[in-house]
Amino acid sequence: MLNRRQRQMCIRDRISAARAALAKVSKMLLETHIQTCVAGAFESEDAEDREAKIAELVRVFEKNCSW
């Protein structure tokens, strides 16, 4: 039988593993988005679309990076 401290550590470890898995999925989604939508916007002649994608990337970095 696990004592209270052991159960708490087990729960903490599971939360940590879940966060790591979500971070990995988030990275994969961002990579795919950059390779498709963002790359497409930069290859097009649509300046408004390019500016929108730049703003989108800036928002992502502001939200996910501590500068």
Beta strands, then each sheet from edge to edge (+ up, - down):
end
